[in-house]
Amino acid sequence: MQMVTLTAANQPAAPPKTSFLGRRELCFDGISSICCSDQPSSDDAAMASASSDPQTPNSPAVKTEQGQCKDLSGRLVGKIFPVTTRRTLFASLSMYLGYHPSRYFSAYALGDPSVTVEQVTPPVFPSGPLFPSEERIVQLFEKNTYSVVNIFDVTLRPQLNLSGVVEVPEGNGSGIVWDGLGHIVTNYHVIGNSLSRNPSRGQVVARVNILASEGVQKNFEGRLIGADRAKDLAVLKVKSFFNNQENFCESSKLSTRLVKNLHIIGNPFGFDHTLTVGVISGLNRDIFSQTGVTIGDGIQTDAAINPGNSGGPLLDSKGSLIGINTAIFTQTGTSAGVGFAIPASTVSKIVPQLIQRGKVVRAGLNIEFAPDPVANQLNVRNGALILQVPQNSLAAKAGLVSTSRGFAGNIILGDIIVAVDKKPVRSKSELNKVLDDYNVGDEVLLQIRRGSETVELPLVLEETA
């Protein structure tokens, strides 16, 4: 509360009389003092002279720094509070802005009937043409989106939660139309739950949603054609309706060149035909697939890959297929900016074999090698350690030595393959990667470390599972 001292001009000086003002009076009186103009008006001057006239009884004389002003009720008020509190100041300022809105605001008051809709509506201009880079992305998406399908494992059906959002179980994902015969390529782990039951060729293992040319989603039964766990690839077949649809792979020149921009089309979290963009951030990466195997020559990208993107295409800026998305490196289960794709060169080599035979025929040595962690424990840091050589095999006839135990139970290391045709081999996974370039019946020259010696042995490659 503030104290007010008033002195009558026609009475002798008396001790100051103190009165207490209520909050409402304080607020309005304070506002009126602030709201007064800087220069006194003619009415103010007349009233000021009347108040100073000794003939005017009971006229309060209030001295102000800037002159005198009226309060909201027409009374003369002055500087009624010598010390202004923060609460009073803020209340006064807010009342002042409300009382004089034109001083700080040029906008019309809310609900003012004099304001028309046209006056408060900003101008709307038609959107201009897209930039060439944007137009290319639109054309790329429109051209390839019909070749991307949504795949659901028949043993894992999506469900609606309470909010109406589709919950897509892990294992479902995307796929690409491989040809006009209805072949669909996807990841092995996308339908891994069905494949764990050892289905026969032609058995239904998935449901495939395909976007038709008229923009309608059509559902088909996906029958198993072939699967390769080692490369995390599988081929399905649906009833053909692609007569007017361009073959996905024939229209794309397969390439693994390092490109600046790339695009991913897939179904992350069940949101069908979603486009994400990024760049290739690395090549020749080892992909630790969900199938439990390591895939070499992987493509690393920062484009968003989330659950549901697996099996979808990785495209360059011209729409060429350069890989199939297969894995992400994450600690949260969602994209962390590090995704991996199987290179198109590997896909184009594996898929035709799956379509033709239902399996992949690989050239190998038919030898059991020590897993890389086991080899490291045995202090083998360079090369592929042979654990066991089957009897009567070509490797046994060539004289390769397996790992064994001595009389005291100590481990006697077998042969360690360190190179194939002069190509260095540092581990079992690198050996498999090197042998991928050979066919059954090819002869290779193995460089072997046996104890402290290095020997070379020729060997004909066999068919391996």
BAVOTI-555545 format. One record per residue (C-alpha): x, y, z; residue number from 0. Coordinates in nm, 2 decimals. Each point is the difference from the previous one (the first is absolute). Layout:
   east  north     up   n
      X      Y      Z NUM
...
# end
This chain:
   east  north     up   n
   0.00   0.00   0.00   0
   0.12   0.36  -0.07   1
  -0.04   0.31   0.21   2
  -0.15   0.32  -0.15   3
   0.05   0.35   0.14   4
  -0.24   0.28  -0.10   5
   0.03   0.37   0.11   6
  -0.29   0.24  -0.03   7
   0.11   0.33  -0.16   8
  -0.24   0.21   0.21   9
   0.09  -0.15   0.33  10
   0.31   0.03   0.21  11
   0.26  -0.27  -0.02  12
  -0.09  -0.30   0.21  13
   0.17  -0.33   0.08  14
   0.00  -0.23  -0.29  15
  -0.32  -0.20  -0.02  16
   0.06  -0.36  -0.10  17
  -0.27  -0.20  -0.18  18
   0.02  -0.35  -0.14  19
  -0.11  -0.08  -0.35  20
  -0.15  -0.33  -0.11  21
   0.15  -0.20  -0.29  22
  -0.27   0.11  -0.24  23
   0.05   0.37   0.08  24
   0.37  -0.04   0.00  25
   0.00  -0.16  -0.34  26
  -0.23   0.25  -0.17  27
   0.16   0.30   0.16  28
   0.34  -0.13  -0.09  29
  -0.11  -0.07  -0.36  30
  -0.15   0.34  -0.04  31
   0.32   0.17   0.11  32
   0.20  -0.21  -0.25  33
  -0.26   0.04  -0.28  34
   0.01   0.38   0.02  35
   0.15   0.19  -0.29  36
   0.34   0.15   0.03  37
  -0.14   0.36  -0.04  38
  -0.30   0.11   0.21  39
  -0.32   0.07  -0.20  40
  -0.20   0.32   0.03  41
  -0.25  -0.17   0.23  42
   0.28  -0.11   0.22  43
   0.14   0.35   0.01  44
  -0.34   0.15   0.10  45
  -0.05  -0.25   0.27  46
   0.35   0.05   0.12  47
  -0.05   0.37   0.04  48
  -0.33  -0.06   0.17  49
   0.16  -0.23   0.24  50
   0.27   0.26   0.09  51
  -0.26   0.27   0.04  52
  -0.02   0.09   0.37  53
  -0.37   0.08  -0.05  54
  -0.09  -0.36  -0.09  55
  -0.07  -0.19   0.30  56
   0.11  -0.35   0.07  57
   0.19  -0.02  -0.34  58
   0.28  -0.24   0.03  59
   0.33   0.13  -0.15  60
   0.20  -0.28  -0.14  61
   0.34   0.08  -0.14  62
   0.14  -0.21  -0.28  63
   0.33   0.00  -0.19  64
  -0.16   0.01  -0.35  65
  -0.31   0.20   0.09  66
  -0.34  -0.12   0.11  67
  -0.23  -0.26  -0.16  68
  -0.34  -0.16   0.05  69
  -0.06  -0.35   0.13  70
  -0.27  -0.22  -0.16  71
  -0.28   0.16   0.21  72
   0.10   0.36  -0.08  73
   0.17   0.08   0.33  74
   0.34   0.15   0.02  75
   0.26  -0.24   0.11  76
   0.37   0.04   0.02  77
   0.29  -0.21   0.08  78
  -0.16  -0.19   0.27  79
   0.27  -0.25   0.08  80
   0.36   0.11   0.05  81
   0.14  -0.35  -0.02  82
  -0.14  -0.23  -0.27  83
   0.00  -0.37   0.07  84
   0.06  -0.26  -0.28  85
  -0.36  -0.13   0.03  86
  -0.14   0.35  -0.03  87
   0.22   0.08  -0.29  88
  -0.09  -0.31  -0.20  89
  -0.37   0.05   0.08  90
   0.02   0.36  -0.11  91
   0.18  -0.09  -0.32  92
  -0.24  -0.27  -0.10  93
  -0.30   0.24   0.07  94
   0.18   0.27  -0.21  95
   0.05  -0.23  -0.29  96
  -0.37  -0.10   0.01  97
  -0.11   0.36   0.04  98
   0.22   0.13  -0.29  99
   0.03  -0.30  -0.24 100
   0.07   0.23  -0.30 101
   0.33   0.11   0.15 102
   0.17  -0.34  -0.03 103
  -0.24  -0.21  -0.21 104
  -0.12   0.07  -0.35 105
  -0.21  -0.32  -0.03 106
  -0.37   0.01   0.04 107
  -0.15  -0.11   0.33 108
  -0.13  -0.36   0.01 109
  -0.36  -0.02  -0.10 110
  -0.01   0.35  -0.15 111
  -0.30   0.00  -0.24 112
   0.17   0.26  -0.22 113
   0.27  -0.25  -0.09 114
  -0.07  -0.21  -0.31 115
   0.15  -0.34  -0.08 116
   0.18   0.14  -0.30 117
   0.18   0.26   0.21 118
   0.15  -0.27   0.23 119
   0.07  -0.27  -0.26 120
   0.35   0.00  -0.14 121
   0.05  -0.02  -0.37 122
   0.03  -0.36  -0.14 123
   0.21  -0.05  -0.31 124
   0.00  -0.31  -0.22 125
   0.29  -0.23   0.05 126
   0.26   0.03  -0.27 127
   0.16  -0.29  -0.19 128
   0.23  -0.24   0.19 129
   0.38   0.03  -0.02 130
   0.16  -0.25  -0.24 131
   0.15  -0.20   0.29 132
  -0.35  -0.02   0.16 133
  -0.16  -0.10  -0.32 134
   0.25  -0.28  -0.04 135
  -0.08  -0.14   0.34 136
  -0.38   0.01  -0.08 137
   0.06  -0.18  -0.32 138
   0.22  -0.26   0.16 139
  -0.26  -0.07   0.27 140
  -0.29  -0.02  -0.24 141
   0.19  -0.23  -0.23 142
   0.12  -0.25   0.26 143
  -0.26   0.01   0.27 144
  -0.22  -0.25  -0.18 145
   0.29  -0.25   0.01 146
   0.03   0.01   0.38 147
  -0.23  -0.24   0.19 148
  -0.10  -0.05   0.36 149
   0.07  -0.35   0.14 150
  -0.16  -0.16   0.31 151
   0.11  -0.33   0.14 152
  -0.30  -0.23   0.01 153
   0.09  -0.10   0.35 154
   0.02   0.36   0.13 155
  -0.31   0.20  -0.07 156
  -0.02   0.38   0.06 157
  -0.24   0.12   0.26 158
  -0.17   0.33   0.09 159
   0.07   0.15   0.34 160
  -0.24   0.22   0.20 161
   0.10   0.31  -0.20 162
  -0.08  -0.16  -0.33 163
   0.37  -0.02  -0.11 164
   0.11  -0.31  -0.17 165
   0.26  -0.19   0.21 166
   0.23  -0.18  -0.25 167
   0.18  -0.30   0.16 168
   0.37  -0.03  -0.05 169
   0.08  -0.21  -0.30 170
  -0.24   0.17  -0.24 171
   0.14   0.24  -0.26 172
   0.03   0.10  -0.36 173
   0.09  -0.17  -0.33 174
   0.05   0.09  -0.36 175
  -0.16  -0.13  -0.32 176
   0.28  -0.19  -0.18 177
  -0.17  -0.08  -0.33 178
  -0.33  -0.02  -0.18 179
  -0.05  -0.36   0.10 180
  -0.10   0.10   0.36 181
   0.33  -0.07   0.17 182
   0.06   0.21   0.32 183
   0.34   0.05   0.16 184
   0.03   0.07   0.37 185
   0.22  -0.08   0.30 186
   0.02  -0.35   0.14 187
  -0.06   0.14   0.35 188
  -0.32   0.17  -0.11 189
  -0.17  -0.34  -0.03 190
   0.24  -0.17   0.23 191
  -0.27  -0.12   0.24 192
  -0.18  -0.19  -0.28 193
   0.33  -0.13  -0.14 194
   0.10  -0.14   0.34 195
  -0.28  -0.26  -0.06 196
   0.18  -0.13  -0.31 197
  -0.27   0.07  -0.25 198
   0.01  -0.17  -0.34 199
   0.04   0.18  -0.33 200
  -0.33   0.15  -0.10 201
  -0.14   0.01   0.35 202
  -0.17   0.33   0.11 203
   0.23   0.17   0.25 204
  -0.11   0.37  -0.02 205
  -0.27   0.24  -0.10 206
   0.11   0.26  -0.25 207
  -0.17   0.34  -0.04 208
   0.06   0.15  -0.34 209
  -0.09   0.35  -0.12 210
  -0.18  -0.04  -0.33 211
   0.03   0.26  -0.28 212
  -0.34   0.14   0.09 213
   0.12   0.08   0.35 214
  -0.18  -0.29   0.18 215
   0.17  -0.24   0.24 216
  -0.04  -0.36  -0.11 217
   0.08  -0.29   0.23 218
   0.16  -0.32  -0.13 219
   0.13  -0.33   0.14 220
   0.38  -0.01  -0.01 221
   0.12  -0.35  -0.08 222
   0.36  -0.10   0.07 223
   0.23  -0.04  -0.30 224
   0.34   0.00   0.17 225
   0.20   0.14   0.30 226
   0.36   0.05   0.08 227
   0.08   0.05   0.36 228
   0.37   0.08  -0.06 229
  -0.09   0.31  -0.20 230
  -0.33   0.08   0.18 231
  -0.20  -0.02  -0.33 232
  -0.33  -0.17  -0.09 233
  -0.22  -0.02  -0.30 234
  -0.38  -0.02   0.00 235
  -0.25  -0.03  -0.28 236
  -0.34   0.15  -0.03 237
  -0.27  -0.03  -0.26 238
   0.12   0.20  -0.29 239
  -0.18   0.33  -0.09 240
   0.30   0.20  -0.11 241
  -0.09   0.00  -0.37 242
   0.01   0.38  -0.01 243
   0.26   0.05   0.27 244
   0.36   0.06  -0.09 245
   0.25  -0.26   0.11 246
   0.18   0.14   0.30 247
   0.35  -0.14  -0.06 248
   0.00   0.02  -0.38 249
  -0.08   0.37   0.02 250
   0.29   0.05   0.24 251
   0.36  -0.02  -0.08 252
   0.15  -0.18   0.30 253
   0.29   0.20   0.15 254
   0.20   0.02   0.31 255
   0.18   0.32  -0.06 256
   0.04   0.25   0.28 257
  -0.28   0.25  -0.06 258
  -0.08   0.32   0.17 259
  -0.37  -0.03   0.03 260
  -0.22  -0.31   0.05 261
  -0.36  -0.08   0.08 262
  -0.18  -0.27   0.19 263
  -0.36  -0.11  -0.06 264
  -0.15  -0.23   0.26 265
  -0.26  -0.06   0.26 266
   0.15   0.11   0.34 267
  -0.22  -0.08   0.29 268
  -0.27  -0.10  -0.24 269
  -0.03   0.34  -0.17 270
  -0.01  -0.12  -0.36 271
   0.21   0.16  -0.28 272
   0.21   0.23   0.21 273
   0.29   0.19  -0.16 274
   0.32   0.09   0.19 275
   0.31   0.15  -0.15 276
   0.37   0.01   0.10 277
   0.35  -0.08  -0.13 278
   0.23  -0.29  -0.01 279
   0.23   0.04   0.30 280
   0.21  -0.31  -0.05 281
   0.07  -0.31  -0.22 282
   0.13  -0.35   0.06 283
  -0.15  -0.02   0.35 284
  -0.06  -0.33   0.17 285
  -0.37  -0.03   0.07 286
  -0.10  -0.20   0.31 287
  -0.33  -0.12  -0.12 288
  -0.30  -0.10   0.22 289
   0.05  -0.35  -0.14 290
   0.31  -0.03   0.20 291
   0.25   0.01  -0.29 292
   0.24   0.26  -0.12 293
  -0.05   0.14  -0.35 294
   0.29   0.16  -0.17 295
   0.03   0.30  -0.23 296
  -0.30   0.18   0.17 297
  -0.11   0.35  -0.09 298
  -0.02   0.24   0.30 299
  -0.24   0.29  -0.02 300
  -0.13   0.28   0.22 301
  -0.35  -0.02  -0.15 302
  -0.26  -0.09   0.26 303
  -0.06  -0.38   0.01 304
  -0.25  -0.12   0.26 305
  -0.19  -0.32   0.07 306
  -0.20  -0.07  -0.31 307
   0.26   0.14  -0.24 308
   0.18  -0.33  -0.02 309
  -0.02  -0.16  -0.35 310
  -0.07   0.34  -0.17 311
   0.21   0.15  -0.27 312
   0.29   0.24   0.03 313
   0.00   0.22  -0.31 314
   0.25   0.25  -0.13 315
  -0.11   0.35  -0.13 316
  -0.08  -0.15  -0.34 317
  -0.23  -0.27   0.14 318
   0.25  -0.28  -0.05 319
  -0.01  -0.29   0.26 320
   0.33   0.00   0.19 321
  -0.10  -0.21   0.30 322
  -0.27  -0.16   0.21 323
  -0.03   0.14   0.36 324
   0.06  -0.27   0.26 325
   0.13   0.13   0.33 326
   0.05   0.30   0.23 327
   0.26   0.07   0.27 328
  -0.20   0.12   0.30 329
  -0.04  -0.02   0.38 330
  -0.36   0.11   0.00 331
  -0.16  -0.21  -0.27 332
  -0.05   0.29  -0.24 333
   0.22   0.18  -0.25 334
   0.31   0.16   0.14 335
   0.14   0.12  -0.34 336
   0.20  -0.32  -0.06 337
  -0.18  -0.24  -0.24 338
   0.13  -0.28  -0.22 339
  -0.11  -0.15  -0.33 340
   0.10  -0.31  -0.20 341
   0.18   0.12  -0.32 342
  -0.19  -0.04  -0.33 343
   0.29  -0.20  -0.13 344
  -0.06  -0.27   0.26 345
  -0.38   0.01  -0.05 346
   0.03  -0.04  -0.38 347
   0.22  -0.31   0.05 348
  -0.21  -0.17   0.27 349
  -0.36   0.07  -0.11 350
   0.02  -0.18  -0.34 351
   0.12  -0.31   0.17 352
  -0.28   0.01   0.25 353
  -0.25   0.03  -0.27 354
   0.15  -0.28  -0.21 355
   0.10  -0.25   0.27 356
  -0.16   0.12   0.32 357
   0.35   0.02   0.16 358
   0.34   0.14  -0.06 359
   0.28  -0.22  -0.13 360
   0.32   0.12   0.15 361
   0.36  -0.10  -0.07 362
   0.20  -0.08   0.31 363
   0.24  -0.24   0.17 364
  -0.24  -0.21   0.20 365
   0.22   0.05   0.30 366
  -0.11   0.10   0.35 367
   0.17   0.32   0.11 368
   0.03   0.14   0.35 369
  -0.23   0.30   0.06 370
   0.20   0.33   0.02 371
  -0.05   0.04   0.38 372
   0.13  -0.36   0.06 373
   0.30   0.06  -0.23 374
   0.08   0.32   0.20 375
  -0.01  -0.20   0.33 376
   0.25  -0.24  -0.16 377
   0.22   0.30  -0.09 378
  -0.06  -0.03  -0.37 379
  -0.02   0.37  -0.11 380
   0.05  -0.04  -0.37 381
  -0.16  -0.27  -0.22 382
  -0.27  -0.26   0.01 383
   0.07  -0.29   0.24 384
  -0.10  -0.34  -0.11 385
  -0.18  -0.20   0.27 386
  -0.10  -0.32  -0.19 387
   0.06  -0.15  -0.34 388
  -0.25  -0.26  -0.11 389
   0.14  -0.33  -0.10 390
   0.02  -0.09  -0.37 391
  -0.07   0.37  -0.09 392
   0.20   0.19  -0.26 393
   0.16   0.20   0.29 394
   0.11  -0.32   0.17 395
   0.14  -0.14  -0.32 396
   0.19   0.33  -0.05 397
   0.16  -0.05   0.34 398
  -0.16   0.27   0.22 399
   0.04  -0.05   0.37 400
  -0.27   0.05   0.26 401
   0.04   0.12   0.36 402
   0.05  -0.28   0.26 403
   0.09  -0.07   0.36 404
   0.33  -0.14   0.12 405
   0.07  -0.28   0.25 406
   0.00   0.25   0.29 407
  -0.33   0.16  -0.12 408
   0.16   0.30  -0.15 409
  -0.14   0.15  -0.32 410
   0.21  -0.05  -0.32 411
  -0.10   0.26  -0.25 412
  -0.08  -0.12  -0.35 413
   0.07   0.18  -0.33 414
  -0.08   0.37  -0.02 415
  -0.10   0.13  -0.34 416
   0.15   0.35  -0.04 417
  -0.06   0.06  -0.38 418
  -0.20  -0.12  -0.30 419
   0.17   0.06  -0.33 420
   0.21   0.26   0.16 421
  -0.30   0.18   0.15 422
   0.06   0.04   0.37 423
  -0.24  -0.16   0.25 424
   0.00   0.13   0.36 425
  -0.30  -0.20   0.13 426
  -0.27  -0.26  -0.08 427
  -0.24   0.27  -0.11 428
   0.26   0.15  -0.24 429
   0.06  -0.35  -0.14 430
  -0.37  -0.04  -0.08 431
  -0.01   0.34  -0.16 432
   0.29  -0.09  -0.22 433
  -0.15  -0.33  -0.11 434
  -0.33   0.17  -0.10 435
   0.18   0.11  -0.32 436
   0.06  -0.36  -0.11 437
  -0.21  -0.28  -0.14 438
  -0.02  -0.37   0.06 439
   0.29  -0.18  -0.17 440
   0.24   0.30   0.00 441
   0.35  -0.08   0.12 442
   0.16   0.23   0.25 443
   0.34   0.03   0.15 444
  -0.01   0.00   0.38 445
   0.28   0.16   0.21 446
   0.02  -0.18   0.33 447
   0.19   0.05   0.32 448
   0.08  -0.33   0.16 449
   0.19   0.04   0.33 450
   0.29   0.22  -0.09 451
  -0.01  -0.09  -0.37 452
  -0.19   0.15  -0.29 453
  -0.12  -0.23  -0.27 454
  -0.21   0.03  -0.32 455
  -0.25  -0.26  -0.11 456
  -0.23   0.00  -0.30 457
  -0.36  -0.10   0.06 458
  -0.32  -0.04  -0.21 459
  -0.31   0.17   0.15 460
  -0.30  -0.21   0.08 461
  -0.37   0.08   0.04 462
  -0.08   0.09   0.36 463
  -0.33   0.05   0.17 464
# end
